[in-house]
Amino acid sequence: MVDIAQFNVFLELQRRNDQGTDIQTNRIPLLVTEVGISTNKTVPNMGIPFSGAVRGESTNLAFDVGLAQKTVSLQGILLDQEITKNTDGTAKTVTLTSFEMAQLIHSYVDSSAFQDDQSMNKLLIFYPSRVDNTFSYRKDGSSVDYNPTNYPNDDQLPRIPFNWKNRAYDNAQTILSGNTLEEPSTVFDVLEKSKNQIGLTGFIRSFTSTIAGEQYPSINFTLEFEEARVIADNFFS
């Protein structure tokens, strides 16, 4: 079993919004060996009639209307792992086998956003970061810059969760970004892993686990997470 502090990838349950103030409550830690991040932009593109006949060169007109599909693909290994769930103010901590981990995630993917205790609606991937929201080097506790000279190794740097946001420095010409130099957000702040993180919100498109005899008792898995704003209000209640 791997210690929870060593994990840098977490699936977060929707219940975390109500119950969860430490690093692992209502989170599922994942031992990930490969991360694939994909941004596929959709730009309607059409040819201009007669442009080739008039100019001798055909011309297309593209409409960049800000549409993109954003996905994260994970590959990793499931091991015996400690899980903490809190649904009613009382926390329960148990150690699940790798097989129970696989079954748990499959069952949660099979649920919907209406079930707070099953819906995994957030993905946290912590990565090393030198540069803050203002496009300046971060500083350590002694006000020393995290530049390559002072801190040449990435494992010496603070970690923040991946997202598709823009730094406030880049948002000068953007409206309704929620992150400007005058009114910055916390999206690029360095926070303890136990804190509520912005991360990536969305849904799991697919989860596949592979049980192989030579790898017993570990289980290989692949997971595809798609970024989106998920409607989670239960209209049956």
C-alpha positions in Angstrom: 0.0 0.0 0.0 1.3 3.4 -1.0 1.2 6.3 1.5 -1.5 8.8 0.6 1.0 11.7 0.8 2.9 10.3 -2.2 0.0 10.5 -4.6 -0.3 13.3 -7.1 -3.5 12.2 -8.9 -6.9 12.0 -7.2 -10.5 11.4 -8.3 -12.8 13.5 -6.1 -16.3 12.6 -5.2 -19.1 15.1 -5.5 -19.7 14.6 -1.7 -16.4 16.2 -1.1 -18.2 19.6 -1.5 -20.0 18.8 1.8 -17.7 16.4 3.6 -14.0 16.5 3.3 -11.3 18.7 4.9 -8.2 16.4 4.7 -6.1 15.0 2.0 -8.1 11.7 1.4 -11.7 12.0 2.6 -14.1 11.4 -0.3 -11.2 11.2 -2.7 -9.8 8.2 -4.5 -6.0 8.3 -4.9 -4.6 6.8 -8.2 -1.1 5.5 -8.9 -0.7 6.8 -12.4 2.2 5.9 -14.7 1.1 7.9 -17.8 -1.0 11.0 -18.3 -2.3 12.1 -21.7 -3.9 15.5 -22.0 -5.8 16.4 -25.2 -7.3 19.7 -26.4 -9.3 19.3 -29.7 -10.4 22.7 -31.0 -13.6 22.9 -33.2 -13.4 25.7 -35.8 -16.1 25.9 -38.4 -14.3 26.3 -41.8 -15.9 27.0 -45.1 -14.6 28.0 -48.5 -15.3 31.4 -50.1 -17.2 30.8 -53.4 -15.3 32.0 -56.5 -12.2 33.1 -54.6 -10.1 30.8 -56.7 -11.6 32.0 -59.9 -11.1 35.7 -59.0 -7.8 35.6 -57.3 -6.3 32.5 -58.7 -6.1 31.1 -55.2 -8.9 29.6 -53.2 -9.5 31.0 -49.7 -11.3 29.5 -46.7 -13.0 31.4 -43.9 -12.7 30.0 -40.4 -14.9 31.0 -37.5 -13.0 30.7 -34.2 -16.0 30.7 -31.8 -14.1 29.2 -28.8 -15.2 25.6 -28.9 -12.9 22.7 -27.8 -13.2 19.3 -26.4 -10.8 18.7 -23.5 -9.9 15.2 -22.2 -7.4 13.6 -19.9 -6.4 10.0 -20.4 -4.7 8.1 -17.4 -2.9 4.8 -17.3 -1.8 3.3 -14.0 -1.9 0.5 -11.5 -4.4 -0.3 -8.8 -3.0 -1.6 -5.5 -4.4 -2.2 -2.0 -5.3 1.3 -1.0 -6.8 3.0 2.0 -10.1 4.9 1.3 -11.9 7.3 3.5 -15.6 8.0 2.9 -17.8 10.5 4.8 -21.5 10.7 3.9 -23.3 11.7 7.1 -20.6 13.4 9.2 -19.0 10.1 10.3 -15.9 9.1 8.5 -15.1 5.5 7.7 -11.6 4.4 6.6 -10.9 1.0 5.1 -8.2 -0.7 3.1 -9.6 -2.1 -0.2 -7.9 -4.7 -2.3 -6.9 -3.9 -5.8 -9.9 -5.9 -7.0 -12.2 -3.9 -4.7 -10.7 -0.7 -6.0 -11.5 -1.7 -9.6 -15.0 -2.7 -8.7 -15.6 0.5 -6.7 -14.5 2.7 -9.6 -16.5 0.7 -12.2 -19.6 1.0 -10.0 -19.1 4.8 -9.6 -18.6 5.3 -13.3 -21.8 3.4 -13.9 -23.8 5.9 -11.6 -24.8 9.4 -12.4 -24.3 12.9 -11.2 -27.4 12.6 -9.1 -25.6 10.4 -6.6 -23.2 12.6 -4.5 -21.5 9.6 -2.9 -20.8 7.9 -6.2 -20.3 10.6 -8.8 -16.6 11.4 -9.4 -16.9 14.8 -10.8 -13.4 16.2 -10.3 -9.9 15.2 -11.3 -6.8 16.5 -9.5 -3.4 16.1 -11.2 -0.7 17.9 -9.2 2.4 19.1 -11.2 5.4 21.3 -10.3 5.1 25.0 -10.9 7.6 27.9 -10.9 5.4 30.8 -12.2 2.5 32.3 -10.4 -0.7 34.0 -11.5 1.1 37.3 -12.4 3.7 35.5 -14.6 6.4 36.1 -12.0 8.5 33.4 -10.3 7.0 32.0 -7.1 8.9 32.6 -3.9 9.8 30.1 -1.1 9.4 30.8 2.6 12.6 32.9 2.5 11.4 35.0 -0.4 13.8 33.3 -2.8 12.6 32.9 -6.4 11.8 29.4 -7.6 13.8 30.1 -10.7 16.0 27.4 -12.4 19.2 28.8 -10.8 17.9 28.6 -7.2 15.8 25.5 -7.8 17.1 23.5 -10.8 15.1 20.3 -10.0 11.4 20.0 -10.6 10.9 17.9 -7.4 12.0 20.9 -5.4 9.1 23.0 -6.7 5.6 23.5 -5.2 2.7 21.6 -6.9 -0.6 22.9 -8.2 -3.4 21.0 -9.9 -3.7 21.1 -13.7 -6.4 23.1 -15.4 -7.2 24.9 -18.6 -7.4 28.3 -17.0 -5.3 31.3 -18.1 -3.1 33.3 -15.8 -4.4 36.7 -14.8 -1.5 38.2 -16.6 -2.9 36.9 -19.9 -6.5 38.0 -19.2 -6.2 41.7 -19.8 -8.4 41.6 -22.9 -10.8 38.9 -21.6 -14.2 39.6 -19.9 -15.9 37.4 -17.4 -12.7 35.3 -16.8 -13.0 35.6 -13.1 -9.2 36.0 -12.9 -7.6 39.4 -13.5 -4.7 41.2 -12.0 -7.2 43.6 -10.3 -9.3 40.7 -9.0 -7.3 37.5 -9.1 -8.7 34.0 -8.4 -7.0 31.3 -6.5 -6.6 29.0 -9.5 -2.8 29.3 -9.5 -2.3 29.5 -5.8 -0.2 26.9 -4.0 -2.4 25.2 -1.5 -2.0 22.1 0.6 -3.4 19.0 -1.0 -5.9 18.7 1.8 -7.5 22.0 0.8 -10.4 22.3 -1.7 -8.8 22.5 -5.1 -10.3 23.9 -8.3 -8.8 21.1 -10.5 -10.7 19.7 -13.4 -14.5 19.3 -13.3 -16.4 16.9 -15.6 -17.1 13.2 -15.9 -15.4 9.9 -16.6 -16.0 8.8 -20.2 -14.6 5.4 -19.7 -12.7 3.2 -17.2 -11.0 -0.1 -18.1 -9.3 -2.5 -15.7 -7.2 -5.4 -16.8 -6.6 -8.4 -14.5 -3.5 -10.4 -15.6 -2.1 -13.4 -13.7 1.6 -12.4 -13.9 0.8 -9.0 -12.4 -1.3 -10.3 -9.4 -2.4 -8.7 -7.2 -2.0 -5.4 -9.0 -4.5 -4.4 -11.7 -3.7 -2.2 -14.7 -6.3 0.5 -15.6 -7.0 3.2 -18.1 -9.3 6.1 -17.5 -10.6 8.8 -19.7 -11.9 12.0 -18.1 -13.7 14.7 -20.0 -13.8 18.3 -18.8 -17.4 19.8 -18.6 -19.9 21.5 -16.4 -22.1 18.7 -15.3 -25.8 19.3 -14.4 -26.1 17.6 -11.1 -29.5 18.6 -9.7 -31.7 15.6 -9.1 -35.1 16.3 -10.6 -36.5 13.1 -9.1 -36.2 14.3 -5.5 
